[in-house]
Amino acid sequence: MLIAGFPAGAWGTNCYLVAPAAGEECVIIDPGHQAAQGVEEAIAKHRLKPVAVVLTHGHIDHVASVVPVCGAHDVPAWIHPSDRYMMSDPEKALGRSIGMPLMGELTVGEPDDVRELADGARLDLAGLSFSVAHAPGHTKGSVTFRMPEAADVPQVFFSGDLLFAGSVGRTDLPGGDMAEMLDSLARVCLPLDDSTVVLSGHGPQTTIGQERATNPYLRQVAAGRQEHGAAEAPRRGM
């Protein structure tokens, strides 16, 4: 399996291209701010053919390049219905008033083909299988994507802004909710094997085992404590 990832734009959001191997079809995950050029470079380098864009949530740092990327390759974008409005109305998602400037070079809107994700769905794309889990907390429509373990390849978990190395997504923007975040961590992350590789929306790669042992939020829910504010580590994401 080939996973080509790079941090893009002002927020350093991780964009991933996933394919069975070089020279084959691929899925693009979270083409955010200023990601289009990096996407095209990865496509050329690995001789890939995009078939879909899938989005972990609707914040502008994860979706800003969806329109140009989908348009360039005539592919659909998949997003949870609770976050779909953010593609066309990013100011509302960030608690800004309509009309306030949001980095003037951004062109917001929906691509021509938008498809909606559901909890428990399985996406079979580019010869790959992605299990979708609805994981609200950072936003109401946050989801994660999990790829099953294969021969010599551990399970891969695209966590978006749910789980980071040492932290979790912030919950202070519209749609954020710390109680939902802790519930999502317990329901979505805790059942995963320690060997599961975590590729998050920001920051470095980690594993579920590493986070189970060291992440204060995951340790909190593993101990059965879901009271708001118990963990002290700063939260991340836009």
Secondary structure, DSSP 8 states (H G I E B T S, - for coil): -EEEEEEETTTTEEEEEEESSTTSEEEEE---TT-HHHHHHHHHHHT-EEEEEE-S---HHHHTTHHHHHHHHT--EEE-GGGGGGGT-HHHHTT--TTS-S-TT------S-EEE--TT-EEEETTEEEEEEE-TTSSTT-EEEEE--BTTB--EEEEETSEETTEEB---STT--HHHHHHHIIIIITTS-TT-EEEESSS--EEHHHHHHH-HHHHHHHTT---TT---S--B--
